[in-house]
Amino acid sequence: MTADDRTWLVLLRDISHAVRIPDEPRIVASLIFDIETGVVLASRVAADEEAVLAEVCEMALTQPAGGLVPSHPGHVSCSTGLATRLTAVLRKLTTGDLPEIEEVECVHEAEDVFDSFVAHLAGRQDPKEYAEPSDWQLLFEQVLAFYDRQPWARWADDVDLLVDVRAGTRRTSYVAIVLGNADVEYGLVLYRGKTPPAGLRGPRPARPMPTPRGTLMLTFDAPEEVPPEFVGKALRYGWPQGSALVPVILSVDEDRSGEPSRDDVRALTVALAAVIEHDGRGPVLVETTPRVSAGAITLARGGETGFTIRQLPPAEHAEDEVQLRFHFAGTNLVPSGTPIVMGAMSTSSLSSLRRDALIYRPRPAASPSVETGELPLIVVVTDEQRGDALAASVAEMDPFGVSVAEAGGVSAVVLVGAGGAEMLMELPTADPALRKFRSRLKASKGVHAILVADEASARGEGKVYGLFECHLPDEAPRDSKLSSGERSSVSRRRKRR
């Protein structure tokens, strides 16, 4: 056996998390690639590094895969730190001069193949067609942009986004859902089609989240909680070292996960670009003519792909599915000490506020019309640090409006919505500001607005994080069952006229 021009690339990894062998605490795997052809010449799994290197090198020398003729390599590249052990192994297996052995930095194609090899051993499904490094590179750039932007601060997971992808004459639709508004797990889920899957929405949504065939999942998890190949892949493609979270990207089919195909990687890349584009305009919960964002992205190896994205209207449920729901008023929405303004604004100022609001929800179509005059208003005064998250929390409630409950001369001002109820403040029932607010509410037939904004917004400056137009007639229950203990647990908040 004589040396020729064949060049090996030898990689080795600890795969103890993916493979178990009885009585063996540690498992390692090694792959040898033929650099010229990209063929995996040999792969072996063993309990220690010396054994796996000896086995994989012997196979590559005598029984290489891919139909290649056995031969001695003229040059060997390997992972950092592997050269000394590899030299010792080849000295035992070959005669004559040893090939030049060189430690090299990451070779993306080979490392990606190793990722797929480990995924297969771990039981994850193989894709029909593997993504290329250039596809992964572009995807991770979009993933990092999505992560840095943190759209979950503005979008709740009950908001469905329809993404239409155009590549030449081909059109593909996906429903995208941003995860993380509840601070549980951040990410994005992508469903193929124009509507969410059965069981996702409704009065009794399915748990866990449905994952029909073709579902794509992007989540961000702590590095120590995910398989090392996900961490390694993210770092190879530019994920920041030392980040508290790393991306995990999977194709999911019911209860089995798999490696995303090339088409999956490209679809997720475009969907992330679309969400980032649309996020700049802010979520809107209800609109008769939804805002559509459009754009394009140049995929790896050329070829521009266009997209449009819009927000789907909330799901409407059949009458026999509607159930009476009770919510205990919480105190978690507005941090203690937050100023609450109870007053009014002119209806003529609505247009500019609607335009400026990062999140805008119009009032229900069936609510009374208020053409001119004053509109009752509750303003939650916040700042740039908390404004986005606070407005997103209000949006997640899908507010019906402000209700006032009286008991023993004290009135509790509560924000009531489809997703719960939250206490805003309590004050004496005879307070002039409350009496004036209720008078205005009666005059407007229950139409009013909730505003989340900087204090400077009153001067036409600052940011408007959320504007929610509501319709909820003020028919306050008197002598309610609100106990004194419950009342005393509510932080009294500063009010203004």
FENVENVEN-V791014 format. One record per helix or strand. SS is the DSSP state (A for helix, B for strand). FROM is the first residue (numbers start at 1). TO is the last residue. Records with the same first field share a line. If there is no record, write none. Layout:
SS: FROM-TO + FROM-TO
//
This chain:
B: 3-3 + 7-14 + 21-21 + 24-24 + 28-34 + 40-46 + 72-72 + 75-78 + 100-103 + 125-125 + 161-167 + 170-179 + 186-192 + 215-221 + 246-253 + 256-258 + 292-298 + 304-311 + 330-330 + 340-346 + 359-361 + 374-382 + 399-407 + 410-417 + 420-428 + 447-454 + 464-471 + 495-496
A: 49-62 + 83-93 + 108-121 + 133-149 + 151-153 + 223-225 + 228-236 + 262-279 + 319-321 + 347-356 + 387-397 + 432-443 + 455-459 + 484-488
//
